[in-house]
């Protein structure tokens, strides 16, 4: 579907954006891939990596609707990755988080409908499921906006859907590069020994977005099946000999990650490698075109990192770190 098309990615200089640009150029050969972001230095650094005439760079902020209208000229598909996402930062700067994650989402939705964009996939987070942090609450609001927008975009033919995933292995600001940076001290800070996290690679994140573009009818939230790990086992995989010091959970942080709540189970369907949460409005949750070959999950089903049926071993993580050591924390 996205082969030989024009694609724009908001927040495209982040970890996901770098992976998406690299993989999409190789697999789908788009006519034009526009990286839209507000950080000129990150764009400058990214231009050095992607010296490809198909890749264009556009300075702008999702808070600025007029700039979005200009950036969307001639675009067919949009990936929305722009967000204020560091949990403590959002707690201490709540207005700024709302402006980007909610107002920015509304701006993009309006602009995409008016510009006749074919399909839009927005990136979400486990923190949007039963949120306890401001970041999670704003992403839940964003998810609702993107899903509900299909109701008034029909005559324009623009479709919106969402993908949701947990901790991205090795990305900037994530726990693995942090532990690696701390291992020389011989002590690794652990928030809570009971803590668990979902583990997903950037490659899997990109493939989930591709899957959404191919499958979506509009309003779905896609959740990939991925393994979990205890935070203590992640620390051991990084440095077996390091001592672990409990430092406490940060403001707005959860003990375990959740991507599908028990309340969502009434509208959730299971597939081979992923789940799909259907929207509750307009009877879309019983729409055969959206369900396709999915199997309804049981009532009270929830998808959480502590009750996961699939777990990553320390040896598997060590092997992944060895293979990806030159990329960890750099994208």
C-alpha positions as CSV (number, residue, x, y, z in Angstrom):
1,X,0.0,0.0,0.0
2,X,2.7,2.5,0.9
3,X,5.0,1.5,-1.9
4,X,6.0,4.3,-4.2
5,X,3.9,6.8,-2.1
6,X,4.5,10.0,-0.2
7,X,4.8,9.6,3.6
8,X,5.2,12.1,6.4
9,X,6.3,11.2,9.9
10,X,5.9,13.7,12.8
11,X,8.5,13.5,15.5
12,X,10.6,11.8,12.9
13,X,14.0,12.4,14.4
14,X,13.4,10.1,17.4
15,X,14.4,6.5,17.8
16,X,11.3,5.2,16.0
17,X,11.6,7.8,13.2
18,X,15.2,6.7,12.4
19,X,14.2,3.1,12.3
20,X,11.1,3.8,10.3
21,X,12.9,5.8,7.7
22,X,15.7,3.3,7.3
23,X,13.4,0.2,7.0
24,X,10.7,1.9,4.8
25,X,13.3,3.1,2.3
26,X,14.6,-0.4,1.9
27,X,11.3,-2.3,1.8
28,X,8.8,0.1,0.1
29,X,10.8,2.6,-1.9
30,X,8.6,5.6,-1.3
31,X,8.7,8.5,-3.6
32,X,9.2,10.9,-0.7
33,X,9.6,10.4,3.0
34,X,9.2,13.7,4.9
35,X,10.7,14.0,8.5
36,X,8.7,16.6,10.4
37,X,10.1,17.7,13.7
38,X,11.0,20.9,15.7
39,X,14.6,20.0,16.6
40,X,16.9,21.4,13.9
41,X,20.0,19.8,15.4
42,X,18.5,16.3,15.4
43,X,17.5,16.9,11.8
44,X,21.0,18.1,10.9
45,X,22.4,14.9,12.5
46,X,19.8,12.7,10.7
47,X,20.6,14.3,7.3
48,X,24.2,13.0,7.7
49,X,22.8,9.4,8.0
50,X,20.2,9.6,5.2
51,X,21.8,11.3,2.3
52,X,19.0,10.1,0.1
53,X,17.0,12.5,-2.2
54,X,13.8,10.7,-1.2
55,X,14.2,11.8,2.4
56,X,13.1,15.4,3.0
57,X,13.3,17.4,6.3
58,X,10.7,19.9,7.4
59,X,11.1,22.0,10.6
60,X,7.8,22.4,12.4
61,X,5.7,21.7,15.5
62,X,2.4,19.8,15.7
63,X,1.2,22.7,17.8
64,X,1.3,24.9,14.7
65,X,-1.6,23.9,12.5
66,X,-0.6,26.2,9.6
67,X,2.8,24.6,9.4
68,X,1.2,21.1,9.4
69,X,-1.0,22.2,6.4
70,X,2.1,23.2,4.5
71,X,4.0,20.0,5.4
72,X,1.1,17.8,4.3
73,X,1.1,19.1,0.7
74,X,1.1,16.0,-1.6
75,X,1.3,13.5,1.2
76,X,-0.5,10.2,1.0
77,X,0.2,8.6,4.4
78,X,1.1,9.9,7.9
79,X,2.8,8.3,10.9
80,X,2.3,10.4,14.1
81,X,5.3,9.9,16.4
82,X,5.6,13.4,17.9
83,X,5.0,13.5,21.6
84,X,6.2,14.9,25.0
85,X,6.9,11.4,26.5
86,X,9.3,11.5,29.4
87,X,7.0,10.7,32.4
88,X,8.6,12.9,35.1
89,X,9.0,15.8,32.6
90,X,5.3,15.7,31.8
91,X,4.5,15.6,35.5
92,X,6.4,18.9,36.1
93,X,5.4,20.5,32.8
94,X,1.8,19.5,32.4
95,X,0.6,22.4,30.2
96,X,3.4,21.7,27.7
97,X,2.5,18.0,27.6
98,X,-1.2,18.7,26.9
99,X,-0.3,21.2,24.2
100,X,1.8,18.7,22.3
101,X,0.0,15.4,23.0
102,X,-3.6,16.5,22.8
103,X,-3.8,19.9,21.0
104,X,-1.1,18.6,18.6
105,X,-3.1,15.5,17.9
106,X,-6.2,17.6,17.1
107,X,-4.2,19.9,14.8
108,X,-2.9,16.9,12.9
109,X,-6.3,15.3,12.6
110,X,-7.9,18.4,11.2
111,X,-5.1,19.0,8.8
112,X,-5.1,15.4,7.5
113,X,-8.8,15.4,6.9
114,X,-8.6,18.8,5.0
115,X,-5.6,17.7,3.0
116,X,-7.2,14.4,2.0
117,X,-4.6,12.1,3.5
118,X,-5.4,8.5,2.9
119,X,-4.4,6.8,6.2
120,X,-2.9,8.0,9.5
121,X,-1.3,5.7,12.1
122,X,-0.6,7.3,15.5
123,X,1.9,5.8,18.0
124,X,0.6,5.2,21.5
125,X,2.0,3.7,24.7
126,X,1.3,1.1,27.4
127,X,0.9,4.1,29.7
128,X,-2.3,5.1,27.9
129,X,-4.0,2.0,29.3
130,X,-5.5,2.7,32.7
131,X,-3.2,5.8,33.0
132,X,-1.8,7.0,36.3
133,X,0.6,9.7,34.8
134,X,-0.2,12.9,33.0
135,X,1.7,11.5,30.0
136,X,-0.5,8.4,30.0
137,X,-3.6,10.4,30.3
138,X,-2.7,12.7,27.4
139,X,-1.9,9.7,25.2
140,X,-5.3,8.1,26.1
141,X,-7.0,11.3,25.1
142,X,-4.9,11.3,21.9
143,X,-5.9,7.7,21.2
144,X,-9.6,8.5,21.6
145,X,-9.2,11.5,19.3
146,X,-7.7,9.5,16.5
147,X,-10.2,6.6,16.8
148,X,-13.3,8.8,17.0
149,X,-12.1,11.0,14.1
150,X,-13.1,8.3,11.7
151,X,-16.7,9.3,12.4
152,X,-16.4,12.7,10.7
153,X,-13.7,11.9,8.1
154,X,-15.8,9.5,6.1
155,X,-16.7,11.8,3.2
156,X,-13.0,12.8,3.0
157,X,-11.9,9.1,3.0
158,X,-9.2,9.7,5.6
159,X,-8.7,6.7,8.0
160,X,-7.1,6.9,11.4
161,X,-5.8,4.1,13.6
162,X,-3.4,3.6,16.6
163,X,-0.5,1.3,17.4
164,X,0.4,0.7,21.1
165,X,3.6,-0.8,22.4
166,X,5.8,-0.9,25.6
167,X,9.5,-0.4,26.4
168,X,11.6,-0.1,23.2
169,X,14.8,-2.0,23.7
170,X,17.9,0.2,23.4
171,X,16.2,3.4,22.4
172,X,17.4,6.8,23.8
173,X,16.4,7.3,27.4
174,X,15.4,3.7,27.9
175,X,16.6,1.4,30.7
176,X,19.2,-0.7,28.8
177,X,21.5,2.2,27.7
178,X,21.0,3.7,31.1
179,X,22.2,0.5,32.8
180,X,25.1,0.2,30.4
181,X,26.2,3.8,31.2
182,X,26.0,3.0,34.9
183,X,27.8,-0.4,34.9
184,X,31.3,1.1,35.4
185,X,30.1,2.3,38.8
186,X,29.5,-1.3,39.9
187,X,26.0,-0.3,41.2
188,X,22.8,-0.3,39.1
189,X,19.8,1.7,40.5
190,X,16.6,-0.4,40.6
191,X,13.3,1.4,41.0
192,X,11.5,-1.7,42.5
193,X,12.6,-5.3,42.6
194,X,9.0,-6.4,41.6
195,X,8.9,-4.2,38.5
196,X,8.4,-5.8,35.1
197,X,8.5,-4.4,31.6
198,X,7.4,-5.4,28.1
199,X,10.3,-5.7,25.6
200,X,10.0,-4.8,21.9
201,X,12.6,-4.0,19.3
202,X,12.4,-0.9,17.0
203,X,12.1,-3.3,14.1
204,X,8.9,-4.8,15.6
205,X,7.5,-1.3,16.2
206,X,8.0,-0.4,12.6
207,X,6.5,-3.6,11.3
208,X,3.4,-3.1,13.5
209,X,2.9,0.3,11.9
210,X,3.2,-1.3,8.4
211,X,0.6,-3.9,9.6
212,X,-1.8,-1.2,10.7
213,X,-1.5,0.6,7.4
214,X,-2.4,-2.6,5.6
215,X,-5.2,-3.9,7.9
216,X,-6.9,-0.8,9.2
217,X,-10.5,0.2,8.4
218,X,-10.3,3.1,10.9
219,X,-10.5,3.3,14.7
220,X,-8.5,0.2,15.7
221,X,-5.8,0.1,18.3
222,X,-3.1,-2.5,17.4
223,X,-1.1,-4.2,20.2
224,X,1.8,-6.6,19.2
225,X,2.4,-9.7,21.3
226,X,5.8,-9.3,22.9
227,X,7.8,-10.8,25.8
228,X,8.3,-9.4,29.3
229,X,11.3,-9.2,31.7
230,X,11.8,-8.3,35.4
231,X,13.8,-5.1,35.8
232,X,16.2,-7.1,38.1
233,X,16.8,-9.6,35.2
234,X,17.5,-6.8,32.8
235,X,20.1,-5.4,35.2
236,X,21.7,-8.8,35.5
237,X,21.8,-9.2,31.7
238,X,23.7,-5.9,31.4
239,X,26.1,-6.7,34.3
240,X,26.0,-9.9,36.2
241,X,28.4,-8.7,38.9
242,X,27.0,-5.2,39.6
243,X,25.1,-4.7,42.8
244,X,21.5,-3.5,42.6
245,X,20.3,-0.6,44.7
246,X,16.6,0.1,45.1
247,X,15.9,3.8,44.6
248,X,12.1,3.9,44.3
249,X,9.6,4.5,41.6
250,X,9.6,7.9,39.8
251,X,6.6,10.2,39.8
252,X,3.9,8.8,37.5
253,X,5.7,5.5,36.9
254,X,3.9,2.1,37.1
255,X,5.1,-1.1,38.7
256,X,3.9,-3.1,35.7
257,X,3.1,-2.1,32.2
258,X,-0.4,-2.7,30.8
259,X,-1.4,-2.5,27.1
260,X,-4.9,-3.9,27.3
261,X,-7.2,-3.4,30.3
262,X,-9.9,-5.7,31.5
263,X,-12.4,-3.0,30.5
264,X,-11.0,-3.2,26.9
265,X,-11.5,-7.0,26.8
266,X,-15.1,-6.5,25.7
267,X,-13.9,-5.0,22.4
268,X,-10.6,-6.9,21.9
269,X,-9.8,-9.6,19.4
270,X,-6.8,-11.8,19.2
271,X,-4.7,-12.7,16.1
272,X,-1.5,-14.8,15.5
273,X,1.0,-12.1,16.5
274,X,-1.1,-9.2,17.8
275,X,-4.3,-8.0,19.4
276,X,-6.8,-5.4,18.1
277,X,-8.9,-3.2,20.3
278,X,-12.0,-2.0,18.4
279,X,-13.7,1.4,19.1
280,X,-16.8,1.3,21.2
281,X,-18.7,4.0,19.3
282,X,-21.0,3.6,16.3
283,X,-21.1,-0.2,16.7
284,X,-17.6,-0.4,15.2
285,X,-16.7,-3.1,17.8
286,X,-19.0,-5.6,16.0
287,X,-18.0,-4.5,12.5
288,X,-17.0,-7.6,10.5
289,X,-14.7,-5.5,8.3
290,X,-12.7,-4.5,11.3
291,X,-12.8,-7.9,13.1
292,X,-11.8,-9.9,10.0
293,X,-10.5,-13.3,11.3
294,X,-10.0,-12.2,14.9
295,X,-11.0,-14.3,17.9
296,X,-12.7,-12.6,20.7
297,X,-10.7,-12.6,24.0
298,X,-12.3,-13.7,27.2
299,X,-14.1,-11.2,29.5
300,X,-11.7,-9.8,32.1
301,X,-8.7,-10.5,29.8
302,X,-5.9,-8.0,30.3
303,X,-2.5,-7.8,28.7
304,X,0.1,-6.8,31.4
305,X,3.8,-7.3,31.7
306,X,3.6,-9.2,35.0
307,X,1.0,-11.7,33.8
308,X,2.4,-12.2,30.3
309,X,2.7,-15.8,29.0
310,X,5.9,-15.0,27.1
311,X,9.2,-14.0,28.8
312,X,12.6,-13.0,27.6
313,X,15.5,-14.7,29.3
314,X,18.7,-13.0,30.4
315,X,20.7,-14.9,27.9
316,X,18.4,-13.7,25.0
317,X,18.8,-10.1,26.1
318,X,22.6,-10.5,26.4
319,X,22.7,-11.9,22.9
320,X,20.6,-9.0,21.7
321,X,22.9,-6.5,23.4
322,X,26.0,-8.1,21.8
323,X,24.5,-7.9,18.3
324,X,23.2,-4.3,18.7
325,X,25.9,-2.8,21.0
326,X,26.9,-0.1,18.4
327,X,23.3,1.1,18.1
328,X,22.1,1.1,21.7
329,X,21.2,4.5,23.0
330,X,22.3,6.2,19.8
331,X,18.9,6.4,18.0
